């Protein structure tokens, strides 16, 4: 489903990287009746870090000068250890941790779902939803439980959803829940893409305004690749057998490569130059 959010979410870039201004995403006057955060329930699949925490116990802490923050993040650290060193914004740390838990659950769902037509059901009798709708639901749940997401929208639900978080000190998130969901049955790599903006705006903003951007990659390995504003590079975390994210790689530049995306082969019919790649 190519919606305005599709174009916007798939155009998410890493903080500090140039991006084209998108005016396609328009905030609707009302919240979609098809989704209600009140209907969300805590899932034990999320693990300990997504248990409901009283809002009063969560305090926002931000650095007075984020650009002066010196980090010494090391390979082998956990996701929480990395984020604690990379930023003093506890609200952002919690949001990124909650999204990490959602990605962990989506990875399990993608592996165990048996897809036929538009419906998927696994051996545990979970909801008969298309796998991308299931991923969509899990991500909205994660944002709700973070307590620091004000608005969110996705490719599946392009209307802004009020997630109950604060506008001041909170964030707004746009995401594609499962890019490539139509090729899950072919066993190709698929993934989740999301961008995080400060405050309560998802319109009139660009990639440069993001405080964080990330993607979850579900393939032979499950990885969580993220970037934070004012922190150089992208940082990759591997999902271990015990369900923890471990820092395994940092990337600071992209060189010429030999990789080719099989999902984009149709472009060879429209672009002769692409056929030569």
N, C-alpha and C positions, 0 to 999 in steps of 0.2 A: 504494500500500500504506500504509494508515493505521495505523501502529504507535505504540507509546508514544514511540518516538524521533521519529516524525513530529510528534506533538503538541509534543514538547519542542524539537526542532530548529527547527520553524517558529515556535515561540514565542520564539526567540532575540531579545533586545532589545539595544540599545546599552548599554554600560557606563554606569551612573549613572542609567539610566531605569528607572522602576518596572516591575516585572513580577510576575505571579502566581507563587506558589510551585508548583513541579511535583513531584509525588510519584509520577508515573506511570512514570518511568524507574527500573527496578530492576536492580541489578547481578546478573547471573547467576553461579552458582557456578563456571562453567567457560567457557573460551573456545570460540567457535563453531568446529567442525571444518571449516566451509565456507571459512574464510579463514585463511591462514597468511602472516605477513610474510616468512617464509623464501622463499616462492615469488616474491616481488617482484624484478624486475630493473630495473636502471638503464635509463631510456629517453632516447635522444638528443634526443627531442622536448622534453624539459624544459630543455635548454640547459645552459650552463656552471654556473649557480648550484646545480644539483641533482646535480652529480657527487659521488660518495661521498667524504666527508671523515672522516679518522680522528677518533674521539671524543676522543682525547687532545689534539687540536689545538683543540678547541672549549671555550672557557672562558666561564662565566656571569658577567656583570657587572651588578649591580643598584644602583640609586641608594639611598642611605640614607634619603632622604626624597623619594619620587617626586612628591609634591604640590608640592614647591618647584622642580621642574624647569621652567626657562623655555625655551620653544621659539619659534623664529622661522621656521616653515615657510612656504615661499613657493610660489605657483603657478608651474608650470614645472619644478619639481624632479622628480627620479626617485623611484621608490618607496623605494629604499635610502637616498637622501639625506633624504627625509622621515622615515623610521623612525629613522634615526640621530640626528636632531634631536629627535624626539618622545619617545624613551625610551633609557635607558642599559642596558636589559636586552637583552644580545646574544642570549640564547636566544629571546626573543620576536621579535626582529628576524629571526632566521634562520627561525623557524617561519612568520611572516607572508610572508617572501620566498618560501619554498618553496610555500606555498599559492598565492601569486601566479603562480608558474611552472605549477602544476597548472591554474589557471584559464585561463592562456594556451593550454595544450594542449587543455583541454575546449572552448574557443571554436573551435579548429580542427576538432575532432572533430564538434561540433554542425553546423558549416558544411558539412562534407564527407560526413557520414553520410547514406546513403540508407536510410530506415526503412520496413520493411514488416512488419506484424504485431508480433511481439515481438523480432525480430532486426534488427540494423543491421550493414551492412558498407560500408566506403568503398572507393574505387578503388585504395587501396594494399594491400588484402587484410588489414586488421587483424582482430582477433578478432570473431567474429560474436556480439556481445553486445548486449543492449538498451542504448541510449545512456546510460540512467541507471546501469546496472551498469558501463559503461565509465568513466563519470565517477567512480563510487564507487571503482573500482580505482585510478584516477589520484590521487585525493585520499589514499587510504591510503598509496600509494607516497610521496607528498610528505611526509606526516607521518613516515613511517619515515626518510626521508633527512634530515629536519630534525635528528634525533638528540635532540630535546628534547620529544617527545610521549610521555607515559607510557601513557595509554589513549585510545582513540578508539572511537566508535560512530557509526552512520549509520542512515538510514531503511532502507537495504537490508540492513544487518547490525546489528541492534539490540543484540546482545551486545557487551560490552566486549572490545576487542581490545588486547592488550599490544603496544605499538609499540616497546618496548625502551628508551625514554627514562627519565631519572631522575625519581623522585617529588619529590625535593628540587631545586628550581630548574627543574623541568620543568612540562609542562602536559597537560591532558586536553581533547579536542576532540570536540564533537558536531556533526554536519552532515547536511544534506539535499543529496545530490550534484547533483541536477538537478530543482529544483522546476518543475513544468510540462512534464516530459518527454513527456507524452502529447499535447502540442500542438506539438511540434517540427515536424511535417510541415505544420502550418498556417502556419508561419513567424512565429508570435508570439514575443515575448520570453520567454525562460526564464532560470533562474538557479541559482546555488549559494549556500547559506546556511550559515554556520558560526559557532559560538561557542567561545571559548577560556577555560578555567578554570585557575587555578593548581593545581599539585600533581597528585594522583592520584584526584580525586573528580569523578564526574559524577552522583552521587545526593545528594539533600539539599542541592542548591545552587540558587541563583536567578540571574536576570539581573544583579542587583547585584553578584554575586560574580565576574563575568567580568573578565578583564584586557583582552580584545579581542573584537570581534564584526565580522563582515564579510559581504558578499555579492558574488558575481560576477554581472554582468548581461550576458547574451548576446542582443543584439538588433541593430539597425542599427549600433550601436557596442558594443564590448566594454569594460565598465568594472569596476573593482574599488573598491568603496565600503567603507571601514573606519572603525572608531572604537576608540580606546584609552582605557583607564581613566585618569582624571585629566587627559585632554587634551580640551578642549571641542570639541564638534561632530563631524560626520562629514566624511570626506575622500575625495574621488573621484579616481580615477586612470583615465586613458584608455589603452587598448592601442594603441600606434602601429604603423605598418606594419612598422617594423624589429623589432617584438617587445618593445619596452620600455614600461613603465608610466610615464606622465607625470601629475603632479599638476595637475588642471584646475579643481577646484571644492571649496569648503568650505561646509557647511551647518550653521547653528546653531539654526534653528527651522523648523517646518513650518507653513505657513499654509494657508488654504482654497484648494483647487485644483479643476480641472475634469476631472482624469483619472479614467477608469473602467476597471476590470479586466475584460476580456471573459471571463476564465476563471471569474469568479464570477457569471455571469448566472443560474445555477441557483438562486441564493439568492432571486431574485425570486418564485419559486413558493412559497417557504416564509415569506417576510417581505414583506408588502404595503408596509411602509414603505421597504424597500430598493428596491422597484420604482419608487418616486417619485424616487429619486436621479437 
